[in-house]
Structures are given as structure tokens and as C-alpha cells.
Amino acid sequence: MSILFFWPCRGGMWWWELCIEQVLHQIIMSRRPNTSRRLGDGGSIPFVGSLHPKARPSPSLSVGLLVVGAFLIIGYLYHGSGGRSADIDALNRLEGGASCALEVQRALPILKKAYGDSMHKVLHVGPETCSVVSKLLKEEDTEAWGIEPYDLEEADGYCKSLLRKGIVRVADIKFPLPYRAKSFSLVIVSDALDYLSPKYLNRTLPELARVSADGVVILSGFPGQQRAKVAELAKFGRPAKLRSSSWWIRFFVQTSLEENEAAAKKFEQAAAKKSYKPSCQVFHLKSFQ
């Protein structure tokens, strides 16, 4: 019975809903007396010999189904709160997108090698910042904060808790950030800059450098990668503009931002040792002195 009910429940949320619906149906049917005629001598239908008109469901079967249903409901609730990033990851792979927020989480061991003690007080800026901040807070000796540039319409319970505590804020990054200069040792930005025009990048990039003490790490999509779906254009305001590395380098020079060559070299060396290949462009910039 456990195989019958649990094997499809390893997928996304829709699988959990289907499992619960099936179990509830089984519970109802097990409580209902069987008034159908006996189906021949059994034929090829499994367990058909047990379908006797006078047969009554076993109490242990009903209890067992109720227990299975309870476990599935608990699993559904847990999956809904903690499994959101896995569903987002699967959705991104399915639709050909590439979330740089997820790439930040993959790159954390490499970033720690490159920045060392500078990872002790980190600000993440970009969509899905709650999941990134959650991952950072699990790292030893690391404090983390986040800025979500867009409305959090479907925030889970943990994300709402981060918002209440002020660890995560919703703020428009086209305007000055609500922090003093050098408030953070490192600022990591993912996805957010791909949705800004050069007019607003001229304001936002200097702000990111202002609030950091030891550098800014920018993760941006490669040209050709799919980004915002049509349904999300209302949220982001415009489709993503995925620029080449040469475009970004020229823009950094124009805005007087310098490459953090030491950090970039350490990052490349650590990535080579771990055979890590980022699915987003990674840029390392110095903070304003």
C-alpha cells in the first residue's frame, strides 16, 4: 500500500494534491459497503476475489488509510513551504530559463574561497532574495540581508518572517538604497540588473558600490538565455535585456567602476578546482573607496 500511495508524491505541488485526492477517495470507498455483484471468478483483475457483496472493510484498513492521508497532508504542507526553490529550479529548466538567484546558491562555496572573511556580512539584491538569504544564513559566521526589487505576491511563511524582522526589504533599486555607506562587506546582485535600462543602471550600480566595503558581485544572464515569461512582464515592467560581457565591461568603465582583479582570479581558481561552470556571467567589482 505504501508504494501505491507514495511513489507519485515526489514531484511538484500538483502531485501532492493528486495523492491526497486519491487517498481521500480510498478512505471514502473503504467506509462504503460494497453492494455490487461479484465479478465472475476473479478473471484477471487483481484482488477481485475480495469484492464480495457481504464483505465489510477491515477496521485496520480504514485506520491505515487515515494514517497515510495524514502523512500526505503533512508532506504537502511541508513541501509547500520548503520546496518552493526546487519547484522554481525545475520550472526554469523546463522553460529554458536560467535563474541567477539559484546560481548564487550554487556558487556560494566558490565565493567563500574567493572572498574569505568578506563573506561575513552580505547583502543580496534581486528576485528570490528570500531563498538566497536563507541559504546564506545557514553558512557559518555569515550575516545576510536581502532586497527584493519587485512585489512579493506569493511569499511563503519563512519569507514573510524575514520581511517582518527587516532582514529582507522590498525596495525599488532605481532609487537610493536605504543603507549607509559600507554597511555590508559584500553585495551580491542577481538577475535584477538585467531588467534595468542604462538610464537606471547609471544610478543603481554606484549605489551598490557605495553600500559595500569589499566588493560587488554581479550575476547576469548570458545573451540568448530566456528570462521573464509573458505572464511576468507586468511584474518586471520590461523584458530582460541580456547583454554581452563586453557591453558590461564598457559600462563599468563609463561609470568609473573597477574590476576586482584579485577576487576574480581567486574565483576562477576555486571554480577550476571544483569543476564549477556558472550558468550566468559573473563580474567582480571594487567598492568605492
Beta strands, then each sheet from edge to edge (+ up, - down):
strand 1: 121-125
strand 2: 143-148
strand 3: 168-170
strand 4: 186-190
strand 5: 216-220
strand 6: 281-285
sheet 1: 3+ 2+ 1+ 4+ 5+ 6-
end
